[in-house]
């Protein structure tokens, strides 16, 4: 593959196609813990069957061995901390250990939406008043898997997507006036199978909300080369934010490419006004992390801090990112894709190829979560 760096392409592709949208990372340390008691009530605090720890972007829930912990521990955003009145995207990455799983719950007034993942194949639930729908998820390994769930609303349409080792799969879509309420609560839950000899661990990380369905994302903080942020399932034309501080600062994002000619450019628009002209390394990597760099180029004073990577790529996961090689004051950057990323695979509905659930771990949870009370 040949690296190109044409000023014409960079100038054209870096022109915003619409208003940018704000993305906010949810601070895990501010989540309000509660748990489902045997009485069916949500009680404040941590379930006695779990221990948990939280950093700013990661929440870990550990179930004790041989305990009846299938009720789980819920971690709610504090009232008023999140309010999404219109189109939105919510995304979270979930990593599990033995027999553990997790659930995202986005509540709409008196109704709610549930996106779940558990042992083997799983089930996704959505409840609105007396209406209920469910769909099987793709097969997931019993333990040690990583999945990213995306919940989106565009007008009257609400969709749930999941991605494990391939493109995002659309798990569930609801259309109608029941999905038009505002979102004022996001809930994360860790669940585990009771009466097993090993502790079960669920880690929820990289949890963020985007308050628009625009293809141009603003303020979506990236990750490191080894732990990039996975872009959500919605089509994406550009990602912008700021980069700087202690060297080497980085902003890396992973995504799924459906195959064919790919081109992406980066621009650090206000780098020229910094006291010490910085140098940025722009990289394209094969895979969901940047362990295998397939292209890289510099964005510096020689090219007005704008550079481009391109090539004919096979379908699969890739990672793109920028590294600030010199300490600098948070200049703004924009990563633009010549063709918007469309990360949802054209495959049969998951119900046609989902694999069988493992006895209790699947069917038991299915009945439990469907019967779960809806939180306002």
C-alpha positions, 0 to 999 in steps of 0.5 A: 500500500502506498502512502499519499499526502496530497494537500488537495485531498486533505483540504477537501476531506477536512471540511466539516460536513455539518455541525459537530456533536459533543461526546461525553465520557461517563465518569465511573467514579460518580456512578451511584451503586445499587443492587437488586435485593431478593425482595425485588427492590433496588437498594443503595450500596453494593450487593453483598455478593459482589466487590467492585472498584471504579476508575474514571473510565472503568468499572469492575464488578467481581462476584464471589465464588459459590454465591447466589449472585445472579441478581447482580449489582447495578451502578446508576448515573446520579440523577441529573448527571445525564440528560439526552433530549434528542438523537443520541448514541451510547456506547460501552465496552464489556469484558467478562471472566468466567460465566459473567456478563453485563447489561446496559439499561437506558431508561425513557420516562416510564419505559426502558431499553435493555441491551444484555450480554451473558454466557454463550449466546445472549438475549437483548430485551427492550420494554416500553410500557406493556410492549416487549421485544427480544432478540438473540445475540451472536454467539459469544465465548463463555469467558474472556470475551470483549464486546462493545454495545451501542444503543442509538436513537434517531427520531422514533427509531431505537436500535441496539448493536453489538460487536465482538470479533467482527462488524457491529451486528444489529440486534434489535430495532424498535420504531414508534412513538414509545421511543421518543422520551428523553433519556435521563438515566443510564445504568450498568449492571454486572451479573454472574452465575451462582454456585461456581468455584471461580470468581466471576469478573465483569469490567465495563469500560470506555462508556460514553454518550454522544448527544446527536446522530451526526456523522461528525463527532466532537470531543470523543476522547481516544485511547492509547495504541494498545487500548483504543476507543472503539467507534460506535455503530453509527456512520462516522465521517470525522472525529475531532478533539484536542491532544497535548500535555505530557509526551507522548499524548495519543488519541487512537480509535478502532473501527470496522472497515467493510473492504475496498479503497480506504483513505483518512487524513489528520489535521492539527489546525492550531499547531502553527501558533504554538511556541514550539512547533510540534510533530505528530505521528499519524498511524493506521494499524491492522486490528482492533489495537495498534500492535501491527502498524501498516502505515504511518506518516508525520504531520508537522511544519513541513506539511502544515500539520496535515497528512493522509494515509490510504490504501486498498484494505481487506474487510476487518478491524483497523485502528487509526490514531495520532501521537503527539511526540512533543509536549504541547498545549492541547491543540485541536485535531480532526481525523477525517475519513474520505468515505464515512465508516459504515460499521454494521455488517450486511448479514442475516438477522442474529436470530437465524444464526445465534447458537444455543444458550448454555442451560441455566446461564442463558435461559435463566437470565433470559427469564430473569431480565425480562421479568425485571422491573422497569426503572423510571 
